[in-house]
Amino acid sequence: MGFLRQNMLWIGALVVILVLSVFGVAMMGSIAGAKPKSLPVALVVLDQPAEFPNGQPLAVGDMMKGMLQGNSQLPIHWEIVKSEAEAREGLDSQKYYGALVLPEDLSAGILSLQSPAPKPAVVQVLVNEGMSTQASTAVKQMLGQAMKMAGAQLSKQALTMISAQTDMLPVTTAQALLTPFEVHEEIVHPFGVNHASGNAPGMLVQILWIGCLIISMFLFQTLQKAVADGSNRGTSIVLQGAAGLLLAGLASGFLVWMASSWYGMEFANGGRVWLMLWLAGSAFFLLQSTLLNWMGIPAIGLLVLLMFFSMPLLNMAPEFLPQATQDWLYSWTPLRFAASALRDVMYFDGYAPSSSHSAVLWSIAGGFLILLLASMLKRGSLSDKRKSMTAS
């Protein structure tokens, strides 16, 4: 019974509960209940209305547009664009997770079902895979289901029109009624081979963050030892920063080589991937070293927590996240900007949205470089106080 009365036992139990709670919030709380909301998808209606033999117009494109926009169960925000080229430009600039193109001959194709030679039109579904595997998969499934429902409704209407004219259906007409229009799916900006189903950017950024944290810790210990041995603190901090930036570049290059050589990850432009990782690694190192220089070893706890809170977000589309997570974490975490910038390079030839992710990384690196150099003044003033006290 003496064992159960030991304070350390109950303190340990409380610490376990606290750690589990913190990391539970970090790993699950930020994404719990994640579901798509208002996924932006381009809708291109090129359909030209056709006419029945009696002169009545048939505008299938407008009818499908109204059906899609009126379906509140689809978590899609339809962006009406005028042409397929405009839709593809939006896909390139990461404005849309996908696009639906209704062709010019959609109405004519439906009318042709009652002719001896039916010619179903081809509806295009474009999926922006590189932008987000999670969101693009959801868009692909939702658009496929929507097209099935629209096809079934159009088949029913066409059958009603044809049955009013004849009781006998030719075999070709009956077959055409099963698929009143064809659906052609196209993947744009696909991820490469062995890219962890499109999650490679987030995975590489996580590994890089850990590598830079190790670099930062060892260089911080080196700085402390050098100053203790009598080296000038200002010079040592400058050398700390220079060595860290060099090591971040070497670590980034090794990471690209390792992913490619060991695991067969294909890069369209390995050099650009390396440079972007070097930029991200430099931003990580400067952020980490600045906190270590100003706060000391306790900063490691904050950096580890930042990593665990950020990890679940790196490969998620923001439209899937709770609003609180978007506002309080996704909007500022450096790891997310690094993953997005790397995704721009790997899948979009470096083309980023209007607020460039790489520009944010440059800002982080520049801001924390200034703070890192400023830490020599703070530490220097404390050192001067100690010297003056010792002399007195």
Secondary structure, 3 states (H helix, E strand, C coil): CCCCCCHHHHHHHHHHHHHHHHHHHHHHHCCCCCCCCCEEEEEEECCCCEECCCCCEECHHHHHHHHHHCCCCCCEEEEEECCHHHHHHHHHCCCCCEEEEECCCHHHHHHHHHCCCCCCEEEEEEEEHHHCHHHHHHHHHHHHHHHHHHHHHHHHHHHHHHHCCCCCCCHHHHHHHHCCEEEEEEEECCCCCCCHHHCHHHHHHHHHHHHHHHHHHHHHHHHHHHHHCCCCHHHHHHHHHHHHHHHHHHHHHHHHHHHHHCCCCCCCCHHHHHHHHHHHHHHHHHHHHHHHHHHCCCHHHHHHHHHHHHHHHCCCCHHHCCHHHHHHHHCCCHHHHHHHHHHHHHHHCCCCCCCCHHHHHHHHHHHHHHHHHHHHHHHHHHHHHHHHHHHC
